[in-house]
Amino acid sequence: MKLWQAVSWLTRTLQQHLFPRLEECWERPLTDKERQLVSILEVLQIEKFAGRPAPRFGRKPWERQVLARAFVGKAVYNHPTTRATIEALQASPNFRRICGFVNAGDIPSEATFSRAFGAFARHGLGERVHEALVARYVKPELVGHISRDATAIRGREKPTARVRPPKPPPRKKGRLRRGEVREPKPETRLERQCRQSAAEALAELPVHCNVGAKKNSKGHKQAWIGYKLHVDVNDCGLPISAVLTAASLHDSQVAVPLMKMTSDRIDYLYDLMDSAYDAKPIYEVSRSLGHVPIIDKNGRRKDVIPLAPHEAVRYRERTVAERFNSRLKEGFGAGNVMVRGAAKVRLHLMFGLIALFADQLLKLIS
């Protein structure tokens, strides 16, 4: 089934069957936000990934499916904390029933939510749901452009001190003596990533909280404490791959593993990147994977060579990644990161990312 057919069928089913049945059973009309949450949960089907059998002995855990739906609701409503989500569940019967809680007394404590969140982070719930969404809705199609970008994620924890590698001894100047062999230059991370798999390259990247700095659109340097989220977005605004790293890591160090990860998931034609990715190994890997790299030139304190006219037209499509980052921060929780640790921060962002994926998917028809 093609993408537009799947989305059209899902939208028609929601409008003609699910929404009327819910309003009939609950005797209260759904608000626009509640309709949005119901639609997103129907697209995600997160219950298939969050469930697990209860243990035979000991205290039985809360249903993981219900808690996972509540965390998606937290991202959709853009609640700053889990406590705010619990208060909203207690105050709104419709919101509570959509998530799966029958009565207000069924809502567990904040500590129970926290334990479930830690279990979801350890098992990579967000990544598994996202990969299934891409395989179901995007993989059958040929994608034209992949826009690659990174955005700052402000954390709420103490930054880790940066450990600088020892400087190599200075090389001797002048000509070599007869029979003397000069040691080769050490291999850079980008050069090593060219022959590594995506998993091997990502394993070498730092993922701790530290201090990052970046120039904004006006050319002013801004610093933050936290992380950096790197995403690949297709022409429709759907995120295909996402990687969380330390804030100080340069954007170009994640381009090659992201490129390989996205190539394993879908088939696409063009790689669109800004001047931070202007490096020879990135061009080579993109071409070796069968793609056409279109990267804004980095002058490196020299005159900038402009893109060719046909490349400049295609490069305009890259704004879709910037719009995605803006929506993720303003409407789906990425601007309110209250958890600590890379694994939990990644899960918090992935709940917002998969919710935004489903919301953007439903907007393609409307």
Buried (B, 14 or more C-beta within 10 A) or exposed (E): EEBEEBBBEBBEEBEEEBBEEBBEEBEEEBEEBBBBBBBBBBBBEBBEBBEEEEEEEEEEBBBBBBBBBBBBBBBBBBBEEBEBBBEBBBEBBBBBBBBBBEEEEEBBEEEBBEBBBBBBBEBBBBBBBBBBBBEBBBBEBEBBBBBBBBBBBBBEBEBEEEEEEEEEEEEEEEEEEEEEEEEEEEEEBBBBBBEBEBEEBBEEBBBBBBBBEBEEEEEEEEEBBBBBBBBBBBBBBBBBBBBBBBBBBBBBBBBBBBBBBBBEBBBBEBBBBBBBBBBEBBBBBBEEBEBBBBBBEBEEEEEEEEBEEEBEEBBEBBEBBBEBBEBBBEBBBBBBBBBEBBBBBBBBBBBBBBBBBBBBBBEBEE
